[in-house]
Amino acid sequence: MAQTKLEARKPLGSTGIQVSPLNLGGNVFGWTADEPTSFAVLDAFLEGGGNFIDTADVYSSWVPGNRGGESETLIGKWMKARGARDRVVIATKVGSQTELGKGLGREHIQRSVEASLRRLQVDTIDLYYAHYEDLGTPVDETMAAFDALVRTGKVRALGASNHSPKQLTDSLEASKRNNLARYTVLQPHYNLVERKTYESTLRDICEREGLVVAPYFALASGFLTGKYRKDQPPPKSARAEGVLKKYGNARGWAVIDALEEVTRRHPGANFAQVALAWLAAQPTIVAPIASATSVQQTQELLGAFTLQLTAEDLRTLDIASSREA
């Protein structure tokens, strides 16, 4: 398969950081991708023009025998082995349950950032997310803790993931009120079959406040890749039943039909590329997050961002994904 080379860079909001239009998900590193596979995927991503890598301190603690931090550790080893630190933008997260605790309290953030810096083998994290909102900690405390990391150079920019409209707005207001560093990136769950939560409220906040968006589950846990087809046996995977239960409805199958229709208009393109291209064309989106467990998958993901969808293509996908489930 020919290697796609991304040349484009997009501004990461007001941060001054330039990123590739694909944000490579690191959740699979140390889970379904071992060290050699992870290195091969990261090599292909970098060679293909990608530079934006997403991970978290909790990845991948859910795997038996893992403790969390495996993904950060592998990315750190890869950057050191390849001398790639200056060529990549690293995003990681704090707030999920780890060996150090959980939440967005000042002490937990301080302990967690030091652990992430060690595992990544870097002096500065480019983008540091609050992984989940923490209703038990005042937003003033959280934002002051994050501000201290920015002021000391341990973090360049801040983001929020899995935040309600109220918590996001309260956090932004706390930063403004106290003259603190603010969130500049939002990471929500958003794709062709998961539109309502983001588009109904969060998008307006992002547009008003100047936040850019790096959505996760861009391919709906694989549903939008073409592996799931109506009236056909599902793929053999541990999560297939859950994916079908969630998306195997009237809207989901209408989206699959629309993806097939649009894909036919673009010879050589596949379902995943069309789904990512649709997402990249939406307002506020800077770089959808997608994971890969092989070099071929990485190259296919990169190919989504050289695909130019027409107004008719976008309309076809919008109509299908806007219907009732």
Secondary structure, 3 states (H helix, E strand, C coil): CCCCCCCCCEECCCCCCEECCCEEECCCECCCECHHHHHHHHHHHHHCCCCEEECCCCCCCCCCCCCCCHHHHHHHHHHHHHCCHHHCEEEEEECCCECCECCCCHHHHHHHHHHHHHHHCCCCEEEEEECCCCCCCCHHHHHHHHHHHHHCCCEEEEEEECCCHHHHHHHHHHHHHHCCCCEEEEECECECCECHHHHHHHHHHHHHHCCEECCECCCHHHHHHCCCCCCCCCCCCCCHHHHHHHHCCHHHHHHHHHHHHHHHCCCCCCHHHHHHHHHHCCCCECCCEECCCCHHHHHHHHHHHHCCCCHHHHHHHHHHHCCCC
